[in-house]
C-alpha cells in the first residue's frame, strides 16, 4: 500500500482549484441563489468529481477574469477557445462543447447573405472586447463601409437590434446558442438568424503558471471517459448544447 501511494502523482490527491468565467448562457449561467451553472460548469464539476478535485467557479466581468488568468491569480478559465490569445497564457483542454457564430437581423430585413462582401455599408453590432469581436472583425476585414457597434454583452446587442437601435437594416454578430437563449428569454420574436458563418468549440483553460505536470492529461482523460460513457452527451443535452465528438 505504501509503494502504491508513493507511486501516485501529487495532483491525484484532492486539490482545490479556482476557475473564473463570465455569464454566457446557456454555457455559463447562475441559479436563483447566484451559484454558477450552465453546460460548461456542469461538465467541469463532473470531471472534477471523478478526479477528486474540489473545483470552485466564480462568475465575474470578462475583462477581470482574463486579467486574473494573466496574473496567475486563478487556476483556470471556463469558456475558452483555441486561439493564440488563450494559448499565450493557458494550457487548453480537449474540445468539450460545440457552437457557432451567426449573423442576426430584424424580421423584414431584405439582406440575403452569401459572402462577407454582402455586409458592405452595413452597421454590425457585436459583444466585446471578446473573441466574438475578434472573429467579427476577421469576417469583415477589407469589406468597405462596415460600421461596428461594440457592446458590453450579447444580451445588449440583441435587445438593441430588436429595438431598431442599429437602424432598420442593422445586423448583429453573435454566438448562435447565446443568441437563441436571449431571443427566447427576452421574447425578441422580431429577430432571426440570417446565416451561420463559423463553427467553434469551447474548452477549458488551465493557467500555465499554476498548472502542475500531468494535470491537464488527467483532466482530459476524465473528459474522454465522460464522452465514452455518455455523461458528456447527457449533460450537454440538458442545456440544449452540442457535445464535441469522442476522441
N, C-alpha and C positions, 0 to 999 in steps of 0.2 A: 504493500500500500504506500509506503514512504517513497519507493522508487517511482511508482506511478504518479504520485503527487509532484515530485520534483521534475518529472518529465513534462508537466503541463505548462504551457506558456503563461506569462504573467497576466495577459489580457483574458485568459479563460476564467479567471476568478471574477466574482461580481464587481462591476465597475459602475461608477456614477458618471454619466455623460450628459452634457448640457448642449442642446440644439436650439438654434434660433431660426425664425422664419417670419413671414408676414401673413396677413389674411389674404387668401386667394382661393375662394370657394369655387368648385367643390373639393379642391385638393387640400386646402387648409381652411378650416372653419373654427368656430367656437361654439360650445354648447351653452345652455341657458345660464350655467354657473360661471361662464367665461373660461372653461377648460378647453385647451386646443383639441380639435377634432378634424375630420376630413380624411380623404383617401390616403394621402402620404403620411399623415400622423398615425393612422391605424396600422398601416403596413410597417412603419418604423417600430411601433410598440410591440407588434407581434414578433418581429425579428429580434428585438432586444430581449423579449421574454425568453425566446428559445436559447439565447446566449447567456442568460442570467445577468444581463446588463440592466442597470437602472437608468433609463433614458428620460430626461425631462425636456419638454419643448416649451419655449416661450415665444409668444407672438408679439411682434413689435413693428415699428416703422421699418420698411425695407432698407433704407439707407443706413439705419443704425445696425440692423442685422449684418449687413455686408461689412460695416466698419468693425464690428466685434470680431468677425472672422479674420479680417486683415490684421487686426491687432493681437490675434491669438487669445481672445477672451471668451471664446465658445469652442466646444469640441466639433460642432458640425452645423451644416445648413440643411434644412428641409426645404426642398423646392429648388433644385439645381438643374442646369442644362450643361451638356458637354460643349463648353465654349472656352476660348482662350482666357477670357476674363475670370472664369472659375478655376481653370486648371493652374492659373498663376499662383493661387494660394491654397488650393484644396486638392486632395485625392478624391476621385469620384467613384461611386459605386457603379454596379451594373445598372442598365436601364430598368425602371420599375413600372411606371405608368406612361401611357401614350396619349398624345393630344395633337392639336394642330393650330395653326394660325389662320384666321379668315378675315375677309372684308365684310362689313355690315353697312346697311343702308336703310333709309326710311322707305316704307311701302310707297310705291308710285315713282320712285327714282328710276329714270329710264335707262341708266347705265347698264350695259352688258359687258362684263369684264372677261377679257381673254388673255391679256398681257399687261405688264406694268405701264406701257405707253398709254393705255386706256385711262390712266389716272391723271393725265396731263391737265393742268389747270384746275384741279380739284382741291378742296380742303379736306385734310385727312387727320383725324384725331387718334391719339394713341396714349397709353399709360406710360409714364416714365418719371425719372430715369429707370430703365429696365432693359432686359433683353428683348422684350416686346418692341420697345422703341428702336433698339439696335437692328432688329430684323425688319422692322417697318422702313427704316432709313435705307437699308440694303435693297429692299424691294423697289423703292422709288428713286434710287441713285441714278442720276442722269436724265430723269424724266422732268421736262420743263414745267414750270408753273405750279408745282405741288406745294401747298402751304400746310405745314404740320402744326397741329394744336396739341401740345403735350399737357396731360392732366395728371393729378396725383394718384389716381386709382382707376381701375377698369369700370367700376360702377358709375363714377362721374362721367367717363367717356360715353357710356351708353345712355345715361339719363339725358345728357346734353344733346346727343344725337337725336334721341326720341323727341326732345322739345324743340328741335329745329335750330339749335344754337350754332350749328356749323353751316347753316344755310340749307335750303331745300334739297340740294344735291350733294351735301356733305357726306362723308364716309367715316367709318371707324375701322381700325386695325386692332384685332383682339384675339386672345386665346379663345378657341371655339367653345370649350367646355365652360369656361368662365362666362362667356357671353350668354350661353344658353341658361346658365344659372341665374344671372341677373335679369335677363329678359323675362324669365318665368317668375322670379321672386318679386320683381318690381312691376310686373304687369305691363311691360313695354311691348304691347302687341302690334305696334306700328313699325317694328323693326324686323328685318330678315337678313339671313346670310346671303351675301351677294356671290361669294366664291370662297373656296378653301385654297389657300396659297402655299402652305408649307406644313409638313408633318414634323413632329418633335417628340422627344422623350424626356421625362423627368426622372431624376435620380437624387441621391444624397451626396453631399459633400462633407468630407472629413478634413478639418483644418490641418494643413501639413505640419505646422509647428507643434501640434499636440498629438497627432495620431502615432500610435506605437507600432513597431514592426509586427506584421501578421494580422492586425486588427481588421483591416479592410478585406483581406482574403476571407477571414472567418465570417464577417458580415455578409459578404457576397455569397458564401456557401449557405448561410441561413436563408437568404433571399431565393437562391436556387432551390433549396429544399421546399420552401413555401410554394414556389411555382410548380414543382413536380407533384406535390400532394394536393394541389388545388386551392390552397389557402389564399394565395395571392389573387387568384381569379375571383374568389368569393368576396374578398374584401373590396376589390375594385368594383365589382358589380353592385355592391351595396351602396356605393356612392355614384353609380352611373358612369364610371370611368373605365377606359380600356386598359387591360394589363399588357405589359411587354411580353414577348414570347419567351418561353423557357429556353435556356441555353443547353 
